[in-house]
Amino acid sequence: QVQLVESGGGLVQPGGSLRLSCAASGFTFFTFSTYAMSWYRQAPGKARELVATITRTGGSTNYADFVKGRFTISRDNAKKTVYLQMNSLKPEDTAVYYCGKGYPPDYWGQGTQVTVSS
C-alpha cells in the first residue's frame, strides 16, 4: 500500500525558512523513481494549487510563479523522499502543504500545516 507522509511544517516568522519532507512507503526503489512528484498547497477557503513539480530523476523542475526564486523542490530516490525548501516565507504562504504522487497526482499525503506569522 502506497503511503506519503509529509513533515516539517510549523510556525515561522515572515522571511524565515522551512524544509518540508515527503517520505514514501509502499514503493520499491525502482517504483518510486519512475514517478514524477509534486507539491501542492491549500489555504483556508481556497482551492488546492500547484506549488512545484519534479521529474523522475530530478533533472527538471517547475514552479508556480508565486514561489519562483524562493522555493526549491528536490528528491532523493534512494531514500524515497521528496523535499520542498521554502525560503523568504510570506504570510500568504500559509497553507496546508501536500505532496502528490505523479503529476497530476493520483495519490496524496495527509498534508502538513505551514503558518507564516509574526
C-alpha positions, 0 to 999 in steps of 0.5 A: 500500500502506497503511503506519503507522509509529509513533515516539517511544517510549523510556525515561522516568522515572515522571511524565515525558512522551512524544509518540508519532507515527503517520505514514501512507503509502499514503493520499491526503489525502482517504483518510486523513481519512475514517478514524477512528484509534486507539491501542492498547497491549500489555504483556508477557503481556497482551492488546492494549487500547484506549488512545484513539480519534479521529474523522475530523476530530478533533472527538471523542475517547475514552479508556480510563479508565486514561489519562483526564486524562493522555493526549491523542490528536490528528491532523493530516490534512494531514500524515497523522499521528496523535499520542498525548501521554502525560503523568504516565507510570506504570510500568504504562504500559509497553507496546508502543504501536500505532496502528490504522487505523479503529476497530476497526482493520483495519490496524496499525503495527509498534508502538513500545516505551514503558518507564516506569522509574526 
